[in-house]
Amino acid sequence: MTVSRYLREPQRVAGVTAQRIDAALALTGYTPNKHAGMLASGRSSVVAAIIPNIASATFAETVQGLTDILQPRGMELLLASTNYSVEREEEQMRAVLGWSPSALVVTGRRHTDAALAMMRQAQADGVPVLEMWDHDPADRSFVQVGFSHQAVGTMMAAHMLQQGHRDFGYVDSGVREDFRAHERAQAFVATITAAGARVRVCEAPRIEPMAAGRAAFTAMQKAGLPGAIAFASDNFAAGAYLGAIEAQIDVPRELALLGFGDFPISRQLPGGISTVSVSPYAIGQVCARQLLATWAALSEGRTPSRRHRVVAPKIVARRSSQGRGSPFNPP
């Protein structure tokens, strides 16, 4: 019984006993039979997580946040990457739910009708379903952990307007189903237009992200550079920054830049690229803690909380968005 408890909930076993069990497992090469465990409990020790891009540093940090909370509780991630395709997400959801996961975590709130039906059925069957990286207070179908991308687009526009800029560009994602990026772009444009300023939008080509940022910068340069450009991601902004350096355009005196994501590259370029910090690791941790609370409530016969969890983004102002003639005071 103690060994079984250790394999399921290692934190509940005393340290000395846990060491003895570890030694025995290592000596014998024993691995638990997960299929037998599933037959006994009806659930696996797996949490299924579906993300848009497994190569993205942003989503990698979220996955790490999930893992760091869940793994000590004996849970492991079953990970799938959609490459921003809702049709692919539907296929992957059908596959991972076939493994009877203990929870399903998906990215965003836009899904195919079939995927939504599977999510509703899973939730009705007692499987917690979370939507991460998004937040719409009017949508109460599933618990959401994240933030409003429309609010972020408005916040980005307000920051640039406060710096005194009146002529803008926006480099949006070239991925049709990157709905969250498009929501930020739409809100940015709406806020700039409402302020009576100028803005034009271009889509980044679907190539390596920093190269895409360079290409977008070159396209805007040919048409006449605006005074400020905001970007769907820091990688786009970094590529444009390097393009500006090569073109001997002074950032920010001749061209202000604002990214999204607070990637490491945005902190390393000279003066830094202003950006929006969205705490991807924290989003993963909050998702994991929400799952732990939900499982605890279900095991005790209580109704789990359906409250959304907002992880609030913030502007990180660096030199690249400094207003003309204003002193730069780094945070």
C-alpha positions as CSV (number, residue, x, y, z in Angstrom):
1,M,0.0,0.0,0.0
2,T,2.8,2.4,0.8
3,V,4.5,1.7,-2.5
4,S,1.3,2.3,-4.3
5,R,0.7,5.5,-2.4
6,Y,4.3,6.7,-3.3
7,L,3.7,6.0,-7.0
8,R,0.4,7.9,-7.0
9,E,1.2,10.7,-4.5
10,P,4.9,10.8,-3.6
11,Q,4.5,13.8,-1.4
12,R,2.4,11.8,1.1
13,V,5.2,9.3,1.9
14,A,7.8,10.1,4.5
15,G,11.3,11.0,3.2
16,V,13.2,8.0,4.5
17,T,10.6,5.6,3.2
18,A,10.5,7.3,-0.1
19,Q,14.3,6.9,-0.5
20,R,14.0,3.2,0.3
21,I,11.2,2.8,-2.3
22,D,13.3,4.8,-4.9
23,A,16.2,2.5,-4.3
24,A,14.1,-0.6,-4.8
25,L,12.6,0.7,-8.0
26,A,16.0,1.5,-9.3
27,L,17.4,-1.9,-8.4
28,T,14.5,-3.9,-9.9
29,G,13.9,-1.6,-12.9
30,Y,10.2,-1.6,-12.0
31,T,7.7,0.7,-13.9
32,P,4.1,0.9,-12.9
33,N,1.4,-0.4,-15.3
34,K,-0.5,2.7,-16.2
35,H,-3.2,0.7,-18.0
36,A,-4.0,-1.2,-14.9
37,G,-4.1,2.0,-13.0
38,M,-6.6,3.4,-15.5
39,L,-8.8,0.3,-15.2
40,A,-8.9,0.8,-11.4
41,S,-9.5,4.5,-11.3
42,G,-11.1,5.2,-14.7
43,R,-8.6,8.0,-15.2
44,S,-4.9,8.2,-16.2
45,S,-2.2,10.2,-14.5
46,V,-2.0,12.3,-17.7
47,V,-3.1,15.9,-18.3
48,A,-3.6,16.5,-22.0
49,A,-2.4,20.0,-23.2
50,I,-2.9,21.3,-26.7
51,I,-0.8,24.3,-27.8
52,P,-0.4,26.2,-31.1
53,N,3.4,25.9,-31.5
54,I,5.8,23.6,-29.7
55,A,8.8,25.6,-31.0
56,S,7.6,28.9,-29.5
57,A,9.5,30.0,-26.4
58,T,6.3,31.6,-25.1
59,F,4.3,28.3,-25.1
60,A,7.3,26.4,-23.9
61,E,7.4,28.5,-20.8
62,T,3.7,27.8,-20.2
63,V,4.3,24.1,-20.6
64,Q,7.1,24.3,-18.1
65,G,4.8,26.1,-15.6
66,L,2.3,23.4,-15.9
67,T,4.9,20.7,-15.5
68,D,6.6,22.2,-12.5
69,I,3.3,22.1,-10.5
70,L,1.8,18.9,-11.8
71,Q,4.8,16.6,-11.9
72,P,5.4,16.6,-8.1
73,R,1.8,15.5,-7.7
74,G,2.4,12.5,-9.9
75,M,0.9,13.9,-13.1
76,E,2.5,14.1,-16.5
77,L,1.7,16.1,-19.6
78,L,0.5,14.6,-22.9
79,L,1.4,17.4,-25.3
80,A,0.1,18.1,-28.8
81,S,0.9,21.0,-31.2
82,T,-1.7,22.3,-33.6
83,N,0.4,24.7,-35.7
84,Y,-2.5,27.2,-35.3
85,S,-5.0,24.9,-37.1
86,V,-8.4,24.5,-35.5
87,E,-9.0,21.4,-37.7
88,R,-5.8,19.9,-36.4
89,E,-6.8,20.8,-32.8
90,E,-10.0,18.8,-33.3
91,E,-8.1,15.7,-34.5
92,Q,-5.7,16.0,-31.6
93,M,-8.4,16.5,-29.1
94,R,-10.2,13.3,-30.2
95,A,-6.9,11.4,-29.9
96,V,-5.9,12.6,-26.5
97,L,-9.4,12.2,-25.0
98,G,-9.1,8.6,-26.0
99,W,-6.4,8.2,-23.4
100,S,-8.9,9.2,-20.6
101,P,-6.8,12.1,-19.3
102,S,-7.5,13.5,-15.9
103,A,-7.8,17.0,-17.5
104,L,-7.8,18.8,-20.8
105,V,-6.0,22.1,-21.3
106,V,-6.5,23.9,-24.7
107,T,-5.2,27.2,-26.0
108,G,-7.6,30.0,-26.8
109,R,-11.4,30.1,-26.9
110,R,-12.0,29.5,-30.6
111,H,-12.6,25.9,-31.7
112,T,-14.5,23.9,-34.3
113,D,-18.0,22.9,-33.4
114,A,-16.9,19.2,-33.1
115,A,-14.1,20.2,-30.7
116,L,-16.5,22.2,-28.6
117,A,-18.8,19.2,-28.4
118,M,-15.9,17.0,-27.2
119,M,-14.9,19.6,-24.6
120,R,-18.5,19.9,-23.3
121,Q,-18.8,16.1,-23.1
122,A,-15.5,15.7,-21.3
123,Q,-16.5,18.3,-18.8
124,A,-19.9,16.6,-18.3
125,D,-18.0,13.3,-17.7
126,G,-16.0,15.0,-14.8
127,V,-12.9,15.8,-16.8
128,P,-11.8,19.5,-16.0
129,V,-11.4,21.5,-19.2
130,L,-9.4,24.8,-19.2
131,E,-8.9,27.4,-21.9
132,M,-5.6,29.2,-21.4
133,W,-4.0,32.2,-23.0
134,D,-7.3,34.0,-23.4
135,H,-10.1,35.6,-21.4
136,D,-13.6,36.7,-22.3
137,P,-15.6,37.5,-19.2
138,A,-18.9,37.0,-21.1
139,D,-17.9,33.4,-22.1
140,R,-18.5,31.1,-19.1
141,S,-18.5,27.7,-21.0
142,F,-15.1,26.7,-19.6
143,V,-12.7,28.1,-17.0
144,Q,-10.3,30.5,-18.7
145,V,-6.8,31.3,-17.6
146,G,-5.2,34.3,-19.4
147,F,-6.0,37.8,-20.5
148,S,-8.0,39.8,-23.1
149,H,-6.0,40.3,-26.3
150,Q,-8.3,43.1,-27.2
151,A,-7.4,44.9,-24.0
152,V,-3.7,44.3,-24.8
153,G,-4.1,45.8,-28.3
154,T,-5.8,48.9,-26.7
155,M,-3.0,49.1,-24.1
156,M,-0.3,49.0,-26.8
157,A,-1.9,51.8,-28.8
158,A,-2.4,53.9,-25.7
159,H,1.3,53.6,-24.8
160,M,2.4,54.7,-28.2
161,L,0.0,57.6,-28.4
162,Q,1.3,58.7,-25.0
163,Q,4.8,58.9,-26.5
164,G,3.5,61.6,-28.9
165,H,3.4,59.5,-32.1
166,R,0.7,60.1,-34.7
167,D,1.7,58.0,-37.7
168,F,1.7,54.2,-37.0
169,G,2.3,50.8,-38.6
170,Y,1.3,47.5,-37.2
171,V,2.9,44.2,-38.2
172,D,0.3,41.4,-37.7
173,S,0.7,37.6,-37.7
174,G,0.5,36.1,-41.2
175,V,-1.1,33.0,-39.7
176,R,-4.9,33.1,-40.5
177,E,-5.9,31.2,-37.4
178,D,-3.7,33.1,-35.0
179,F,-6.9,34.6,-33.6
180,R,-5.4,36.2,-30.5
181,A,-2.8,38.1,-32.5
182,H,-5.5,39.4,-34.9
183,E,-7.6,40.6,-31.9
184,R,-4.7,42.6,-30.7
185,A,-4.2,44.1,-34.1
186,Q,-7.8,45.0,-34.5
187,A,-8.0,46.7,-31.1
188,F,-4.7,48.6,-31.8
189,V,-6.1,49.9,-35.1
190,A,-9.4,50.9,-33.6
191,T,-7.7,52.8,-30.7
192,I,-5.3,54.6,-33.0
193,T,-8.1,55.5,-35.5
194,A,-10.4,56.7,-32.7
195,A,-7.6,59.1,-31.6
196,G,-7.5,60.6,-35.1
197,A,-4.0,59.3,-35.9
198,R,-2.9,57.3,-38.9
199,V,-2.2,53.6,-39.0
200,R,-1.5,51.0,-41.7
201,V,-1.3,47.2,-41.2
202,C,0.9,44.7,-42.9
203,E,1.1,40.9,-42.4
204,A,4.4,39.3,-41.6
205,P,5.3,36.5,-44.1
206,R,5.2,32.9,-42.8
207,I,9.0,32.5,-42.5
208,E,11.4,32.4,-39.6
209,P,10.0,35.1,-37.2
210,M,12.9,37.5,-37.1
211,A,13.3,37.3,-40.8
212,A,9.6,38.0,-41.1
213,G,10.1,41.1,-39.0
214,R,12.9,42.3,-41.3
215,A,10.8,41.7,-44.4
216,A,7.9,43.6,-42.9
217,F,10.2,46.5,-42.0
218,T,11.6,46.5,-45.6
219,A,8.1,46.6,-47.0
220,M,7.1,49.5,-44.8
221,Q,10.3,51.3,-45.6
222,K,9.6,51.1,-49.4
223,A,6.1,52.6,-48.8
224,G,7.5,55.3,-46.5
225,L,8.2,54.5,-42.8
226,P,5.8,55.6,-40.2
227,G,7.0,57.2,-36.9
228,A,6.2,54.1,-34.9
229,I,5.5,50.4,-35.5
230,A,3.9,47.9,-33.2
231,F,4.3,44.1,-33.7
232,A,2.4,40.9,-33.0
233,S,5.5,39.5,-31.4
234,D,8.9,40.5,-30.1
235,N,10.6,38.3,-32.7
236,F,9.1,40.4,-35.4
237,A,10.1,43.6,-33.6
238,A,13.7,42.3,-33.2
239,G,14.0,41.6,-36.9
240,A,12.7,45.1,-37.7
241,Y,15.1,46.6,-35.2
242,L,18.1,44.9,-36.8
243,G,16.8,46.0,-40.2
244,A,16.6,49.6,-39.0
245,I,20.2,49.4,-37.7
246,E,21.4,48.1,-41.1
247,A,19.5,50.9,-42.8
248,Q,21.1,53.4,-40.4
249,I,17.7,54.5,-39.0
250,D,17.9,55.7,-35.5
251,V,15.6,53.9,-33.0
252,P,13.7,55.6,-31.4
253,R,14.4,59.1,-32.8
254,E,13.4,58.2,-36.3
255,L,11.4,55.0,-35.6
256,A,9.8,53.8,-32.4
257,L,9.1,50.1,-31.9
258,L,6.9,48.1,-29.6
259,G,6.7,44.3,-29.4
260,F,4.7,41.7,-27.6
261,G,5.8,38.8,-25.3
262,D,8.9,40.1,-23.5
263,F,11.1,37.5,-25.2
264,P,14.8,37.4,-24.1
265,I,15.9,39.1,-27.4
266,S,13.9,42.2,-26.5
267,R,16.0,42.7,-23.4
268,Q,19.4,42.2,-25.2
269,L,19.3,44.5,-28.1
270,P,20.8,48.0,-27.5
271,G,18.5,50.0,-25.3
272,G,16.0,47.2,-25.3
273,I,12.7,46.8,-27.2
274,S,9.6,48.0,-25.4
275,T,7.1,45.2,-25.1
276,V,4.1,43.7,-23.4
277,S,5.0,41.2,-20.6
278,V,2.4,38.4,-20.4
279,S,3.9,36.0,-17.9
280,P,3.7,32.7,-19.9
281,Y,5.2,30.7,-17.0
282,A,2.7,32.1,-14.6
283,I,-0.1,31.2,-16.9
284,G,1.0,27.5,-16.8
285,Q,1.3,27.6,-13.1
286,V,-2.1,29.1,-12.6
287,C,-3.6,26.5,-14.9
288,A,-2.0,23.7,-12.9
289,R,-3.2,25.1,-9.5
290,Q,-6.7,25.5,-10.9
291,L,-6.6,21.8,-11.9
292,L,-5.4,20.7,-8.4
293,A,-8.2,22.8,-6.8
294,T,-10.8,21.3,-9.2
295,W,-9.7,17.7,-8.6
296,A,-9.8,18.3,-4.8
297,A,-13.3,19.7,-5.0
298,L,-14.5,16.8,-7.1
299,S,-13.0,14.2,-4.8
300,E,-14.8,15.8,-1.9
301,G,-18.1,16.0,-3.6
302,R,-18.0,19.8,-3.9
303,T,-18.8,21.9,-7.0
304,P,-15.5,23.2,-8.4
305,S,-15.0,26.9,-8.9
306,R,-15.8,28.1,-12.4
307,R,-14.2,31.5,-11.9
308,H,-11.9,32.7,-14.6
309,R,-8.3,33.4,-13.7
310,V,-6.8,36.6,-15.2
311,V,-3.0,36.9,-15.5
312,A,-2.7,40.6,-16.2
313,P,-0.2,41.8,-18.9
314,K,1.8,45.0,-18.5
315,I,3.8,47.3,-20.7
316,V,7.6,47.1,-20.2
317,A,8.8,50.5,-21.5
318,R,12.4,50.4,-22.8
319,R,14.3,52.8,-25.1
320,S,12.7,51.7,-28.4
321,S,9.3,53.4,-27.7
322,Q,10.8,56.5,-26.1
323,G,8.9,59.7,-27.1
324,R,10.7,62.3,-29.2
325,G,12.6,64.7,-27.1
326,S,11.7,63.0,-23.8
327,P,14.3,61.6,-21.4
328,F,14.6,57.8,-21.2
329,N,14.1,56.4,-17.7
330,P,14.4,52.7,-17.8
331,P,12.3,50.7,-15.3
